[in-house]
Amino acid sequence: MPWRFGAVCLALTLVLWLVPASAAEPTYPELTGRVVDDAQLLGPDVEEELTDELKALEDKSSDQLVVVTLPSLQGYTIEDYGYQLGRHWGIGTAKLNNGVLLIVAPNEHKVRIEVGYGLEGTLTDALSNIIIDNAILPKFRAGDYAGGIKDGVRDIIKVLTGDAAEVEDRAKARPDADKPEIDWLMVIFWVLMLSWIAYSVYRNARYASTTGRGRGTGGPIFMPGSGWGSGSSGGGWSGGGGFSGGGGSFGGGGASGGW
C-alpha cells in the first residue's frame, strides 16, 4: 500500500540522519556582493538594479538581503544548504541576526527564502511561502528567472519595511488562494529534524551519565547540520565590492518551493 511504502522511505531516511555523517562539507560560493549569480541567470543591468535595491534596504533598516543563484546544491536539500550558507557568510548582524537569503537552484528547480533568527517574526514562514508562490514561481515556470527574482526581492523588501499587507492582499486575490497545498516534503523534513533533536538529547544525556560530565552551559545541546562541522560565522570576513556579512545566524526559518 502507498502509505506503507512512504513509511518505509521515512524510516530509511531517519536511519540515514541518525548515522554520523561522513560526507565532506559542501563547497560554498564566495560572497562577492549582495547578488551572487553563480548560475548566471541575471544580466549585468538586472544585477546592478538588484544590488542598488538591496543596499538601500540595508542603509534604511540594517537588514541584509542577499540573492544567490547556485549551479548545484551538491546533493543536499535546499533547506540544509540554505541555512548553512547563511551561517557561513554571516548574513545580517551578530546582534540582530537580521539576514535573509533568496536562493535559486535552477538545475534542481528549487527556490528558498532563508530567514535569519531575528527576522523570523517579521518575514514569517507563511509570508515567505506566499512570496514564493505568488511572486516567484509563476515567473520561473514561464522561464523568466530575472523577473521572478526581481518580484521576489520586491515583496521581501515590502514585508521587511512594514508593508506585508499588500503582499498578503495580492495573494488573496488569486483564484486558487483558498486552496492551500500541504508541503509534504517540509512536513517530513521537520519530523526528521525533531527526531534528530530527540536523539541528540538522548545521546548527550547518556554520555553525561556514563562519564559523570555534562556539556557545560556555554552552548546549545543541538546544532542543526553538525555533521558538516562548525563552519564559519563570516562575521570578520569581507567579500568583494566592500560587502560582507556581519556575523548573523540562521536556524532554518523560511520557506521553499519548486517548479
Contacts in CASP RR format, 6 or more apart in sequence:
PFRMAT RR
TARGET T0000
AUTHOR 0000-0000-0000
METHOD contacts of the structure
MODEL  1
MPWRFGAVCLALTLVLWLVPASAAEPTYPELTGRVVDDAQLLGPDVEEEL
TDELKALEDKSSDQLVVVTLPSLQGYTIEDYGYQLGRHWGIGTAKLNNGV
LLIVAPNEHKVRIEVGYGLEGTLTDALSNIIIDNAILPKFRAGDYAGGIK
DGVRDIIKVLTGDAAEVEDRAKARPDADKPEIDWLMVIFWVLMLSWIAYS
VYRNARYASTTGRGRGTGGPIFMPGSGWGSGSSGGGWSGGGGFSGGGGSF
GGGGASGGW
10 188 0 8 1.000
10 191 0 8 1.000
10 192 0 8 1.000
13 188 0 8 1.000
13 192 0 8 1.000
14 192 0 8 1.000
14 195 0 8 1.000
17 192 0 8 1.000
17 195 0 8 1.000
17 196 0 8 1.000
18 195 0 8 1.000
18 196 0 8 1.000
18 199 0 8 1.000
20 227 0 8 1.000
21 227 0 8 1.000
21 228 0 8 1.000
25 228 0 8 1.000
25 229 0 8 1.000
25 231 0 8 1.000
26 74 0 8 1.000
26 76 0 8 1.000
26 81 0 8 1.000
26 84 0 8 1.000
26 228 0 8 1.000
27 74 0 8 1.000
28 84 0 8 1.000
28 85 0 8 1.000
28 88 0 8 1.000
28 89 0 8 1.000
29 36 0 8 1.000
29 38 0 8 1.000
29 68 0 8 1.000
29 70 0 8 1.000
30 36 0 8 1.000
30 239 0 8 1.000
30 240 0 8 1.000
31 66 0 8 1.000
31 89 0 8 1.000
31 237 0 8 1.000
31 239 0 8 1.000
31 240 0 8 1.000
31 243 0 8 1.000
31 244 0 8 1.000
31 245 0 8 1.000
32 239 0 8 1.000
32 240 0 8 1.000
32 241 0 8 1.000
32 243 0 8 1.000
33 51 0 8 1.000
33 66 0 8 1.000
33 239 0 8 1.000
33 240 0 8 1.000
33 241 0 8 1.000
33 242 0 8 1.000
33 243 0 8 1.000
34 50 0 8 1.000
34 51 0 8 1.000
34 54 0 8 1.000
34 55 0 8 1.000
34 64 0 8 1.000
34 65 0 8 1.000
34 66 0 8 1.000
34 67 0 8 1.000
34 243 0 8 1.000
35 42 0 8 1.000
35 47 0 8 1.000
35 50 0 8 1.000
35 51 0 8 1.000
35 54 0 8 1.000
35 66 0 8 1.000
35 67 0 8 1.000
35 68 0 8 1.000
36 66 0 8 1.000
36 67 0 8 1.000
36 68 0 8 1.000
36 69 0 8 1.000
37 43 0 8 1.000
37 47 0 8 1.000
37 67 0 8 1.000
37 68 0 8 1.000
37 69 0 8 1.000
38 68 0 8 1.000
38 69 0 8 1.000
38 70 0 8 1.000
38 71 0 8 1.000
39 69 0 8 1.000
39 70 0 8 1.000
39 71 0 8 1.000
39 104 0 8 1.000
39 105 0 8 1.000
39 106 0 8 1.000
39 107 0 8 1.000
40 69 0 8 1.000
41 69 0 8 1.000
41 104 0 8 1.000
41 106 0 8 1.000
41 145 0 8 1.000
41 146 0 8 1.000
41 149 0 8 1.000
42 50 0 8 1.000
42 69 0 8 1.000
42 145 0 8 1.000
42 146 0 8 1.000
42 149 0 8 1.000
43 146 0 8 1.000
46 146 0 8 1.000
46 149 0 8 1.000
46 150 0 8 1.000
49 150 0 8 1.000
50 67 0 8 1.000
50 149 0 8 1.000
50 150 0 8 1.000
50 153 0 8 1.000
53 153 0 8 1.000
53 154 0 8 1.000
53 157 0 8 1.000
54 64 0 8 1.000
54 65 0 8 1.000
54 66 0 8 1.000
54 67 0 8 1.000
54 153 0 8 1.000
57 63 0 8 1.000
57 65 0 8 1.000
57 157 0 8 1.000
57 160 0 8 1.000
57 161 0 8 1.000
58 64 0 8 1.000
58 65 0 8 1.000
60 161 0 8 1.000
61 98 0 8 1.000
61 160 0 8 1.000
61 161 0 8 1.000
62 92 0 8 1.000
62 93 0 8 1.000
62 96 0 8 1.000
62 98 0 8 1.000
63 92 0 8 1.000
63 98 0 8 1.000
63 99 0 8 1.000
63 100 0 8 1.000
63 119 0 8 1.000
63 160 0 8 1.000
64 91 0 8 1.000
64 92 0 8 1.000
64 93 0 8 1.000
64 98 0 8 1.000
64 99 0 8 1.000
64 100 0 8 1.000
64 245 0 8 1.000
64 246 0 8 1.000
65 99 0 8 1.000
65 100 0 8 1.000
65 101 0 8 1.000
65 102 0 8 1.000
65 153 0 8 1.000
65 156 0 8 1.000
65 157 0 8 1.000
65 160 0 8 1.000
66 89 0 8 1.000
66 91 0 8 1.000
66 99 0 8 1.000
66 100 0 8 1.000
66 101 0 8 1.000
66 102 0 8 1.000
67 101 0 8 1.000
67 102 0 8 1.000
67 104 0 8 1.000
67 149 0 8 1.000
67 153 0 8 1.000
68 85 0 8 1.000
68 101 0 8 1.000
68 102 0 8 1.000
68 103 0 8 1.000
68 104 0 8 1.000
69 103 0 8 1.000
69 104 0 8 1.000
69 105 0 8 1.000
69 106 0 8 1.000
69 145 0 8 1.000
69 149 0 8 1.000
70 81 0 8 1.000
70 103 0 8 1.000
70 104 0 8 1.000
70 105 0 8 1.000
71 107 0 8 1.000
72 105 0 8 1.000
72 107 0 8 1.000
72 108 0 8 1.000
73 81 0 8 1.000
73 105 0 8 1.000
73 108 0 8 1.000
73 110 0 8 1.000
74 81 0 8 1.000
77 189 0 8 1.000
78 103 0 8 1.000
78 105 0 8 1.000
78 108 0 8 1.000
78 110 0 8 1.000
78 111 0 8 1.000
78 112 0 8 1.000
78 256 0 8 1.000
79 112 0 8 1.000
79 186 0 8 1.000
79 189 0 8 1.000
79 252 0 8 1.000
79 256 0 8 1.000
80 225 0 8 1.000
81 103 0 8 1.000
82 101 0 8 1.000
82 103 0 8 1.000
82 112 0 8 1.000
82 114 0 8 1.000
82 250 0 8 1.000
82 252 0 8 1.000
83 114 0 8 1.000
83 224 0 8 1.000
83 250 0 8 1.000
83 251 0 8 1.000
83 252 0 8 1.000
83 253 0 8 1.000
84 225 0 8 1.000
84 228 0 8 1.000
84 231 0 8 1.000
85 101 0 8 1.000
85 103 0 8 1.000
85 114 0 8 1.000
86 99 0 8 1.000
86 101 0 8 1.000
86 114 0 8 1.000
86 116 0 8 1.000
86 248 0 8 1.000
86 249 0 8 1.000
86 250 0 8 1.000
87 231 0 8 1.000
87 232 0 8 1.000
87 233 0 8 1.000
87 234 0 8 1.000
87 248 0 8 1.000
87 249 0 8 1.000
87 250 0 8 1.000
88 231 0 8 1.000
88 232 0 8 1.000
88 234 0 8 1.000
89 234 0 8 1.000
89 245 0 8 1.000
90 233 0 8 1.000
90 234 0 8 1.000
90 235 0 8 1.000
90 245 0 8 1.000
90 246 0 8 1.000
90 247 0 8 1.000
90 248 0 8 1.000
90 249 0 8 1.000
91 99 0 8 1.000
91 100 0 8 1.000
91 101 0 8 1.000
91 116 0 8 1.000
91 245 0 8 1.000
91 246 0 8 1.000
91 247 0 8 1.000
91 248 0 8 1.000
91 250 0 8 1.000
92 98 0 8 1.000
92 99 0 8 1.000
92 116 0 8 1.000
92 245 0 8 1.000
92 246 0 8 1.000
92 247 0 8 1.000
92 248 0 8 1.000
93 246 0 8 1.000
93 247 0 8 1.000
93 248 0 8 1.000
94 233 0 8 1.000
94 235 0 8 1.000
94 246 0 8 1.000
94 247 0 8 1.000
94 248 0 8 1.000
94 249 0 8 1.000
96 118 0 8 1.000
96 248 0 8 1.000
97 116 0 8 1.000
97 117 0 8 1.000
97 118 0 8 1.000
97 119 0 8 1.000
97 248 0 8 1.000
97 249 0 8 1.000
97 250 0 8 1.000
98 116 0 8 1.000
98 118 0 8 1.000
98 119 0 8 1.000
98 248 0 8 1.000
99 115 0 8 1.000
99 116 0 8 1.000
99 118 0 8 1.000
99 119 0 8 1.000
99 248 0 8 1.000
99 250 0 8 1.000
100 113 0 8 1.000
100 114 0 8 1.000
100 115 0 8 1.000
100 116 0 8 1.000
100 119 0 8 1.000
100 123 0 8 1.000
100 156 0 8 1.000
100 160 0 8 1.000
101 112 0 8 1.000
101 113 0 8 1.000
101 114 0 8 1.000
101 250 0 8 1.000
102 111 0 8 1.000
102 112 0 8 1.000
102 113 0 8 1.000
102 149 0 8 1.000
102 152 0 8 1.000
102 153 0 8 1.000
102 156 0 8 1.000
103 110 0 8 1.000
103 111 0 8 1.000
103 112 0 8 1.000
103 113 0 8 1.000
103 114 0 8 1.000
104 110 0 8 1.000
104 111 0 8 1.000
104 145 0 8 1.000
104 149 0 8 1.000
105 111 0 8 1.000
106 145 0 8 1.000
109 258 0 8 1.000
109 259 0 8 1.000
110 256 0 8 1.000
110 257 0 8 1.000
110 258 0 8 1.000
111 132 0 8 1.000
111 136 0 8 1.000
111 137 0 8 1.000
111 140 0 8 1.000
111 256 0 8 1.000
111 257 0 8 1.000
111 258 0 8 1.000
111 259 0 8 1.000
112 132 0 8 1.000
112 254 0 8 1.000
112 255 0 8 1.000
112 256 0 8 1.000
112 257 0 8 1.000
113 123 0 8 1.000
113 128 0 8 1.000
113 131 0 8 1.000
113 132 0 8 1.000
113 156 0 8 1.000
113 254 0 8 1.000
113 255 0 8 1.000
113 256 0 8 1.000
114 250 0 8 1.000
114 252 0 8 1.000
114 253 0 8 1.000
114 254 0 8 1.000
115 123 0 8 1.000
115 125 0 8 1.000
115 128 0 8 1.000
115 250 0 8 1.000
115 252 0 8 1.000
115 253 0 8 1.000
115 254 0 8 1.000
116 248 0 8 1.000
116 249 0 8 1.000
116 250 0 8 1.000
116 251 0 8 1.000
116 252 0 8 1.000
116 253 0 8 1.000
117 248 0 8 1.000
117 249 0 8 1.000
117 250 0 8 1.000
117 251 0 8 1.000
119 160 0 8 1.000
120 253 0 8 1.000
120 254 0 8 1.000
122 159 0 8 1.000
122 160 0 8 1.000
122 162 0 8 1.000
122 164 0 8 1.000
123 156 0 8 1.000
123 159 0 8 1.000
123 160 0 8 1.000
123 254 0 8 1.000
124 254 0 8 1.000
125 253 0 8 1.000
125 254 0 8 1.000
125 255 0 8 1.000
126 255 0 8 1.000
127 159 0 8 1.000
127 164 0 8 1.000
127 167 0 8 1.000
127 168 0 8 1.000
128 253 0 8 1.000
128 254 0 8 1.000
128 255 0 8 1.000
129 183 0 8 1.000
129 254 0 8 1.000
129 255 0 8 1.000
130 167 0 8 1.000
130 168 0 8 1.000
130 171 0 8 1.000
131 152 0 8 1.000
131 155 0 8 1.000
131 156 0 8 1.000
131 159 0 8 1.000
131 167 0 8 1.000
131 255 0 8 1.000
132 152 0 8 1.000
132 255 0 8 1.000
132 256 0 8 1.000
132 257 0 8 1.000
133 171 0 8 1.000
133 257 0 8 1.000
134 155 0 8 1.000
134 167 0 8 1.000
134 170 0 8 1.000
134 171 0 8 1.000
134 174 0 8 1.000
135 148 0 8 1.000
135 151 0 8 1.000
135 152 0 8 1.000
135 154 0 8 1.000
135 155 0 8 1.000
135 167 0 8 1.000
136 148 0 8 1.000
136 149 0 8 1.000
136 151 0 8 1.000
136 152 0 8 1.000
137 257 0 8 1.000
137 258 0 8 1.000
137 259 0 8 1.000
138 148 0 8 1.000
139 145 0 8 1.000
139 147 0 8 1.000
139 148 0 8 1.000
139 151 0 8 1.000
140 148 0 8 1.000
140 258 0 8 1.000
140 259 0 8 1.000
141 259 0 8 1.000
155 167 0 8 1.000
158 164 0 8 1.000
158 166 0 8 1.000
158 167 0 8 1.000
159 167 0 8 1.000
171 177 0 8 1.000
183 256 0 8 1.000
183 257 0 8 1.000
185 256 0 8 1.000
186 255 0 8 1.000
186 256 0 8 1.000
193 224 0 8 1.000
196 222 0 8 1.000
196 224 0 8 1.000
197 222 0 8 1.000
200 221 0 8 1.000
200 222 0 8 1.000
201 221 0 8 1.000
201 222 0 8 1.000
204 214 0 8 1.000
204 215 0 8 1.000
204 221 0 8 1.000
207 213 0 8 1.000
207 214 0 8 1.000
208 214 0 8 1.000
208 215 0 8 1.000
215 221 0 8 1.000
223 230 0 8 1.000
224 251 0 8 1.000
224 252 0 8 1.000
233 247 0 8 1.000
233 248 0 8 1.000
233 249 0 8 1.000
234 244 0 8 1.000
234 245 0 8 1.000
234 246 0 8 1.000
234 247 0 8 1.000
235 244 0 8 1.000
235 245 0 8 1.000
235 246 0 8 1.000
235 247 0 8 1.000
235 248 0 8 1.000
236 244 0 8 1.000
236 245 0 8 1.000
236 246 0 8 1.000
236 247 0 8 1.000
237 244 0 8 1.000
237 245 0 8 1.000
238 244 0 8 1.000
END
